[in-house]
Amino acid sequence: MLRLFTYAGEKSLLQHHLSRSVTCEPEVRQVVQEVLSDIQERGDEALFGYTRKFQGFQPGEITVSLEEIREAYELADSDFIGILEEAYRNVTEFHELETEKSFFYEKENRVILGQRVTPIERVMLYVPGGKAAYPSSLLMNVAPARVAGVPGIYLTTPCDAEGKVSRHILAAAHVAGVDTIYKFGGAQAVGAFAFGTQSVPKVDKITGPGNKYVAQAKKEVFGHVSIDSVAGPSEVVVIADDTADPEFIVLDLFAQSEHDPDASSVLITHSAELASEVSRLADEMVTTMERSEIIQHALTANGAIVLTRDLQESCEVSDMIAPEHLELHVRDSWEILPDLKHAGAIFMGGYSCESVGDYFAGPNHTLPTNGTARFFSPLSVRDFIKHTSIISYSKEQLALSGEKIARFADHEQLQAHAEAVRARLRKLDR
């Protein structure tokens, strides 16, 4: 099930086996482009039509009522509500440390320069709710938006054919203080909020994970709105040495693989004994999993055990992959941390399993996938703010610097730029 590679001798084969891409199949892109074009042209009529087609729901009321949200909260298991509330506090506390402040400073001649930090005005947060509902995704998207001070937060999630939204998502929404929840998903939801319709407001940014149609739609509408990233199937890399617990590793690989048949789970180790034991245990334990078919498919298609010469080479392999999640099951995880450059989130030690980060610890679980951890970061408060430069120049300073500025414009052959400065200089000379 888990294919074994020796990194020193099979580097190219390993790279091919683990290659990930943010591009979708041509047929997916074609469907998404048609849906988006239709939404842009016909608005609600197209949106409602696709909701009927893909969700089996005939839209009447397109948002969840406040009564439904409150009822889901009140009827939910009290222990689960307590867990949601504590998790949301943890996530909020972490993101509060990410906040930025505006700054201004004064130079000679009454020149004032600065940068103003303001929240984005309107955001749509997408929460998966089709085959599986993820209240954790709601908490992870809402918390940084709230901390950033976004005034217009709109949440959308697919409903069933009867127009019902997952009660767990509604309970989480109540915990997070969200009261505007739209009942549709897919590419049509992305299009509706990117362009605006008669019933749906146009937003400035769209965040949150979804299936390949949602991911492609976000990619297509980028430019009309901002997006967090183009998320692909989830992935985990485990770096382990001979001190690691093989059962922990197997379950962590399973935990990632049960998300999606396209998920990727990789063990990197320089211990041949550990590699053999993890492979054996995986084959033995997979039949005990409720989602065993999905796990088996994912591990066979996208999983691997990579045998390296030493811990340093293990770090090199991990950086080549640039995984969404990276677990370190080694003697001293802090010692090798400086050697690891590319990962969405790093889990330190055998007891810091990915599940801790997915639900409870505080750092955001919306992470870069498909190797994009080389240049993307986890979802954060920074995704929900924008920066505006402030420039206040005085007459005195323009008199000193103006001709230098105009001559700079001359060298770029931009006459009007230069004249805009020189016209002011002439008036100052009078």
C-alpha positions as CSV (number, residue, x, y, z in Angstrom):
1,M,0.0,0.0,0.0
2,L,2.8,2.5,1.0
3,R,5.4,2.5,-1.7
4,L,9.0,2.5,-0.5
5,F,11.6,4.9,-2.0
6,T,15.3,5.2,-1.3
7,Y,16.0,8.9,-1.8
8,A,19.6,8.6,-2.8
9,G,18.8,6.2,-5.6
10,E,15.3,7.1,-6.6
11,K,15.1,10.9,-6.3
12,S,13.5,11.4,-9.8
13,L,11.0,8.6,-9.3
14,L,10.0,10.0,-5.9
15,Q,9.6,13.5,-7.3
16,H,7.3,12.2,-10.0
17,H,5.3,10.1,-7.6
18,L,4.8,13.0,-5.2
19,S,4.4,15.8,-7.8
20,R,1.4,18.0,-6.9
21,S,-0.3,20.7,-9.0
22,V,-2.7,23.5,-8.4
23,T,-4.1,23.0,-11.9
24,C,-7.5,21.3,-12.4
25,E,-8.5,18.9,-15.2
26,P,-9.6,20.7,-18.4
27,E,-13.2,19.5,-17.9
28,V,-13.4,21.0,-14.4
29,R,-12.1,24.3,-15.7
30,Q,-14.6,24.3,-18.5
31,V,-17.5,23.7,-16.2
32,V,-16.3,26.3,-13.8
33,Q,-15.8,28.9,-16.5
34,E,-19.3,28.3,-17.8
35,V,-20.9,28.6,-14.4
36,L,-19.0,31.8,-13.6
37,S,-19.9,33.4,-16.9
38,D,-23.5,32.5,-16.4
39,I,-23.6,33.9,-12.9
40,Q,-22.0,37.1,-14.1
41,E,-24.6,37.5,-16.9
42,R,-27.8,36.3,-15.3
43,G,-27.2,36.8,-11.5
44,D,-29.8,35.1,-9.3
45,E,-31.5,33.2,-12.1
46,A,-28.3,31.4,-12.8
47,L,-27.3,31.0,-9.2
48,F,-30.7,29.4,-8.3
49,G,-30.6,27.2,-11.3
50,Y,-27.2,25.7,-10.4
51,T,-28.3,25.3,-6.8
52,R,-31.2,23.2,-8.0
53,K,-28.9,21.3,-10.3
54,F,-26.0,20.5,-8.0
55,Q,-27.6,20.6,-4.5
56,G,-31.2,19.5,-5.4
57,F,-32.4,22.5,-3.4
58,Q,-35.1,24.9,-4.8
59,P,-34.1,28.2,-3.3
60,G,-36.8,30.1,-1.5
61,E,-35.0,31.7,1.4
62,I,-31.3,31.6,0.6
63,T,-30.0,32.4,4.1
64,V,-30.3,30.5,7.3
65,S,-32.7,32.2,9.8
66,L,-31.5,33.4,13.1
67,E,-34.0,31.0,14.7
68,E,-32.3,28.0,13.0
69,I,-28.9,29.1,14.1
70,R,-30.0,29.6,17.7
71,E,-31.9,26.3,17.8
72,A,-28.9,24.4,16.5
73,Y,-26.8,25.9,19.3
74,E,-29.4,25.2,22.0
75,L,-30.0,21.6,20.9
76,A,-26.3,20.7,20.4
77,D,-24.5,18.5,22.9
78,S,-23.3,20.8,25.7
79,D,-19.9,19.1,25.9
80,F,-19.4,19.8,22.1
81,I,-20.5,23.4,22.6
82,G,-17.9,23.7,25.4
83,I,-15.2,22.3,23.0
84,L,-16.2,24.7,20.2
85,E,-16.1,27.7,22.6
86,E,-12.6,26.7,24.0
87,A,-11.3,26.1,20.5
88,Y,-12.6,29.4,19.2
89,R,-11.0,31.2,22.2
90,N,-7.6,29.5,21.4
91,V,-7.8,30.4,17.7
92,T,-8.8,34.0,18.5
93,E,-6.0,34.4,21.1
94,F,-3.4,33.3,18.6
95,H,-4.6,35.6,15.9
96,E,-4.8,38.6,18.2
97,L,-1.0,38.4,18.3
98,E,-0.9,39.0,14.6
99,T,-2.5,42.4,14.6
100,E,-0.7,45.3,13.0
101,K,-0.8,49.0,13.7
102,S,-0.7,52.0,11.5
103,F,2.5,54.0,11.7
104,F,3.5,57.6,10.9
105,Y,6.8,59.4,11.2
106,E,8.0,63.0,10.6
107,K,11.1,64.0,8.7
108,E,12.6,67.4,8.1
109,N,10.5,70.3,6.7
110,R,7.2,69.0,8.0
111,V,7.2,65.8,5.8
112,I,5.0,63.2,7.2
113,L,5.1,59.6,5.9
114,G,3.2,56.6,7.1
115,Q,1.1,53.5,6.5
116,R,-2.5,53.1,7.5
117,V,-3.8,49.6,8.3
118,T,-7.5,49.1,7.7
119,P,-9.7,45.9,7.5
120,I,-11.1,44.7,4.2
121,E,-14.8,45.8,4.1
122,R,-16.6,42.6,2.9
123,V,-15.4,39.0,2.9
124,M,-17.1,35.7,2.0
125,L,-16.0,32.7,4.1
126,Y,-16.6,29.3,2.4
127,V,-17.2,26.4,4.7
128,P,-17.5,22.9,3.1
129,G,-20.8,21.2,3.9
130,G,-21.4,18.7,1.1
131,K,-20.1,15.1,1.7
132,A,-18.6,16.3,5.0
133,A,-19.3,19.3,7.2
134,Y,-16.4,21.1,8.9
135,P,-17.3,23.4,11.8
136,S,-13.6,23.7,12.5
137,S,-13.1,25.5,9.1
138,L,-15.8,28.0,10.2
139,L,-13.9,28.9,13.4
140,M,-10.6,29.1,11.5
141,N,-11.9,31.5,8.9
142,V,-14.1,33.7,11.2
143,A,-11.5,34.3,14.0
144,P,-8.9,36.2,12.0
145,A,-11.6,38.1,10.1
146,R,-13.1,39.2,13.4
147,V,-9.8,40.1,14.9
148,A,-8.9,42.1,11.8
149,G,-12.2,44.1,12.3
150,V,-13.9,43.1,9.0
151,P,-17.4,44.7,9.2
152,G,-19.1,42.6,6.6
153,I,-18.6,38.8,7.1
154,Y,-20.7,36.6,4.9
155,L,-20.6,32.8,5.3
156,T,-21.8,30.3,2.8
157,T,-22.1,26.5,3.0
158,P,-24.0,24.0,0.9
159,C,-27.3,22.8,2.2
160,D,-29.2,19.5,1.5
161,A,-32.1,19.1,-0.8
162,E,-34.5,20.3,2.0
163,G,-32.5,23.5,2.5
164,K,-31.0,22.3,5.8
165,V,-27.4,23.2,6.8
166,S,-25.3,21.0,9.1
167,R,-26.4,21.7,12.6
168,H,-22.7,21.4,13.7
169,I,-21.8,24.3,11.4
170,L,-24.7,26.4,12.7
171,A,-23.7,25.7,16.3
172,A,-20.2,26.8,15.4
173,A,-21.5,29.9,13.7
174,H,-23.4,30.9,16.9
175,V,-20.3,30.4,18.9
176,A,-18.3,32.6,16.5
177,G,-21.1,35.2,16.4
178,V,-21.9,34.8,12.7
179,D,-25.5,35.5,11.8
180,T,-25.4,35.7,8.0
181,I,-25.2,32.3,6.4
182,Y,-26.0,31.6,2.8
183,K,-27.2,28.1,1.8
184,F,-25.3,27.3,-1.3
185,G,-21.9,26.1,-2.3
186,G,-19.7,25.1,-5.3
187,A,-18.4,27.3,-8.1
188,Q,-21.8,29.1,-8.2
189,A,-21.3,30.4,-4.7
190,V,-17.8,31.7,-5.5
191,G,-19.2,33.4,-8.6
192,A,-22.1,35.0,-6.8
193,F,-20.0,36.7,-4.2
194,A,-17.2,37.6,-6.6
195,F,-19.6,39.4,-9.0
196,G,-22.6,40.1,-6.9
197,T,-26.2,39.2,-7.8
198,Q,-29.6,40.6,-7.0
199,S,-29.6,38.7,-3.7
200,V,-25.9,38.3,-2.9
201,P,-23.5,41.1,-2.1
202,K,-20.2,41.5,-4.0
203,V,-17.4,41.0,-1.6
204,D,-13.7,42.1,-1.6
205,K,-12.2,38.7,-0.7
206,I,-13.1,35.0,-0.6
207,T,-11.4,32.6,1.7
208,G,-11.9,29.0,2.8
209,P,-11.4,25.5,1.4
210,G,-13.6,23.5,-0.9
211,N,-13.6,20.8,-3.6
212,K,-11.8,21.1,-6.9
213,Y,-14.7,23.1,-8.5
214,V,-14.5,25.7,-5.6
215,A,-10.7,25.8,-5.9
216,Q,-10.8,26.4,-9.6
217,A,-13.5,29.0,-9.3
218,K,-11.4,31.0,-6.7
219,K,-8.5,30.9,-9.2
220,E,-10.7,32.1,-12.0
221,V,-12.2,35.1,-10.1
222,F,-8.9,36.3,-8.7
223,G,-8.6,39.9,-9.8
224,H,-12.4,40.5,-9.5
225,V,-11.8,39.8,-5.8
226,S,-8.9,38.7,-3.7
227,I,-8.5,35.1,-2.5
228,D,-6.5,33.4,0.3
229,S,-5.0,30.7,-1.9
230,V,-5.9,27.9,-4.4
231,A,-6.2,25.0,-2.1
232,G,-5.6,21.4,-3.3
233,P,-6.0,18.1,-1.6
234,S,-4.6,17.9,2.0
235,E,-1.1,16.5,2.7
236,V,1.2,15.5,5.6
237,V,4.9,14.7,5.8
238,V,6.2,12.9,8.9
239,I,10.0,13.1,9.6
240,A,10.9,10.3,12.1
241,D,13.9,8.6,13.6
242,D,14.3,5.4,15.6
243,T,12.7,6.9,18.7
244,A,9.3,7.4,17.0
245,D,6.2,5.4,17.8
246,P,5.1,3.5,14.6
247,E,1.5,3.4,15.7
248,F,1.4,7.2,16.1
249,I,2.8,7.6,12.6
250,V,0.4,5.2,11.0
251,L,-2.6,6.9,12.6
252,D,-1.3,10.3,11.6
253,L,-0.9,9.1,8.0
254,F,-4.4,7.7,8.1
255,A,-5.8,10.9,9.5
256,Q,-4.6,12.8,6.5
257,S,-5.6,10.2,4.0
258,E,-9.2,9.8,5.2
259,H,-9.9,13.4,4.0
260,D,-9.8,12.6,0.3
261,P,-8.6,9.9,-2.2
262,D,-6.2,12.6,-3.5
263,A,-4.7,13.4,-0.1
264,S,-0.9,12.7,0.3
265,S,0.7,11.2,3.3
266,V,4.5,10.6,3.4
267,L,6.9,9.2,6.0
268,I,10.5,10.2,5.7
269,T,13.0,8.3,7.9
270,H,16.6,7.1,8.0
271,S,15.5,4.1,10.1
272,A,14.9,1.0,7.9
273,E,13.4,-0.8,10.9
274,L,10.9,2.0,11.5
275,A,10.0,2.1,7.8
276,S,9.3,-1.7,7.7
277,E,7.2,-1.6,10.9
278,V,5.1,1.4,9.7
279,S,4.4,-0.4,6.4
280,R,3.4,-3.5,8.2
281,L,1.2,-1.8,10.7
282,A,-0.5,0.3,8.0
283,D,-1.5,-2.8,6.1
284,E,-2.7,-4.4,9.4
285,M,-4.6,-1.4,10.8
286,V,-6.3,0.0,7.7
287,T,-9.2,-2.4,7.8
288,T,-10.2,-1.1,11.2
289,M,-10.8,2.4,9.8
290,E,-14.4,3.5,8.9
291,R,-13.0,5.2,5.8
292,S,-10.6,2.4,4.9
293,E,-11.3,2.5,1.2
294,I,-10.5,6.2,0.9
295,I,-7.4,5.7,3.1
296,Q,-6.2,2.8,1.0
297,H,-6.7,4.7,-2.3
298,A,-4.9,7.8,-1.0
299,L,-1.9,5.9,0.4
300,T,-1.5,3.8,-2.7
301,A,-1.8,6.7,-5.2
302,N,-0.1,9.5,-3.2
303,G,1.5,8.0,-0.2
304,A,5.1,7.0,0.3
305,I,7.8,5.9,2.7
306,V,11.1,7.6,1.9
307,L,14.3,6.0,3.3
308,T,17.1,8.5,3.7
309,R,20.7,8.3,4.8
310,D,20.4,10.7,7.8
311,L,18.2,13.3,9.4
312,Q,19.7,16.1,7.4
313,E,18.7,14.4,4.2
314,S,15.2,13.8,5.6
315,C,14.9,17.6,6.0
316,E,16.1,18.1,2.4
317,V,13.3,15.7,1.2
318,S,10.7,17.5,3.2
319,D,11.7,20.9,1.8
320,M,11.5,19.5,-1.7
321,I,7.9,18.6,-1.0
322,A,7.1,21.8,1.0
323,P,4.1,20.1,2.7
324,E,1.0,21.6,4.1
325,H,1.5,19.8,7.5
326,L,4.9,18.6,8.7
327,E,5.3,16.4,11.8
328,L,8.6,15.9,13.6
329,H,8.8,12.6,15.4
330,V,12.5,12.8,16.4
331,R,14.6,13.0,19.5
332,D,14.9,16.8,19.5
333,S,12.5,18.5,17.1
334,W,13.7,22.0,18.0
335,E,17.2,21.1,17.0
336,I,16.3,20.4,13.3
337,L,13.7,23.2,13.1
338,P,16.3,25.7,11.6
339,D,17.0,23.2,8.8
340,L,13.4,23.2,7.6
341,K,12.4,26.1,5.4
342,H,9.1,25.1,3.7
343,A,6.0,24.0,5.4
344,G,2.5,25.4,6.2
345,A,2.6,24.2,9.8
346,I,5.2,22.3,11.8
347,F,4.2,20.0,14.6
348,M,6.9,19.5,17.2
349,G,7.3,16.1,18.7
350,G,5.3,12.9,18.8
351,Y,2.5,14.3,20.9
352,S,1.8,17.3,18.7
353,C,-0.2,15.4,16.1
354,E,-1.9,17.2,13.3
355,S,-5.3,16.8,14.8
356,V,-4.2,19.2,17.6
357,G,-3.7,21.9,15.0
358,D,-6.8,21.0,13.0
359,Y,-9.1,21.7,15.8
360,F,-7.8,23.2,19.0
361,A,-4.3,24.6,19.5
362,G,-4.8,28.1,18.0
363,P,-2.8,28.5,14.8
364,N,-4.9,28.4,11.7
365,H,-5.5,25.1,9.9
366,T,-6.1,26.8,6.5
367,L,-2.7,26.1,5.1
368,P,-0.9,26.2,1.7
369,T,-1.0,22.9,-0.2
370,N,0.6,21.5,-3.4
371,G,4.1,22.8,-2.6
372,T,2.9,26.4,-2.3
373,A,4.2,26.6,1.2
374,R,7.4,27.8,-0.6
375,F,5.7,31.1,-1.1
376,F,2.3,31.1,0.7
377,S,1.5,31.3,4.4
378,P,-1.3,30.1,6.7
379,L,-4.6,32.1,6.8
380,S,-4.1,34.9,9.2
381,V,-5.2,38.4,10.2
382,R,-3.0,39.7,7.5
383,D,-5.3,38.2,4.9
384,F,-8.1,40.4,6.1
385,I,-6.4,43.8,6.3
386,K,-4.9,46.1,3.7
387,H,-2.2,48.8,3.8
388,T,-2.4,52.3,2.5
389,S,0.7,54.5,2.1
390,I,0.3,58.1,3.4
391,I,2.5,60.9,2.0
392,S,2.4,64.5,3.1
393,Y,5.0,66.7,1.4
394,S,5.6,70.3,2.3
395,K,6.4,73.2,0.0
396,E,9.8,73.5,1.6
397,Q,10.7,69.9,0.9
398,L,9.4,70.0,-2.7
399,A,11.6,73.0,-3.2
400,L,14.6,71.0,-2.1
401,S,13.8,67.7,-3.9
402,G,11.5,68.7,-6.8
403,E,14.2,69.0,-9.5
404,K,15.6,65.6,-8.6
405,I,12.2,64.1,-8.9
406,A,11.6,65.8,-12.2
407,R,14.9,64.7,-13.6
408,F,14.1,61.1,-12.5
409,A,10.9,61.4,-14.6
410,D,12.9,62.8,-17.5
411,H,15.0,59.6,-17.6
412,E,11.9,57.6,-17.9
413,Q,10.6,59.9,-20.7
414,L,7.5,60.7,-18.8
415,Q,7.0,64.4,-19.5
416,A,3.8,65.0,-17.6
417,H,5.3,63.5,-14.5
418,A,8.2,65.9,-14.7
419,E,6.0,68.9,-15.5
420,A,3.7,68.1,-12.6
421,V,6.6,68.8,-10.3
422,R,8.2,71.7,-12.3
423,A,4.9,73.6,-12.4
424,R,4.9,73.7,-8.6
425,L,8.5,74.7,-8.5
426,R,7.8,77.6,-10.8
427,K,5.1,78.9,-8.5
428,L,7.3,78.5,-5.5
429,D,10.0,80.7,-7.3
430,R,7.5,83.6,-7.8
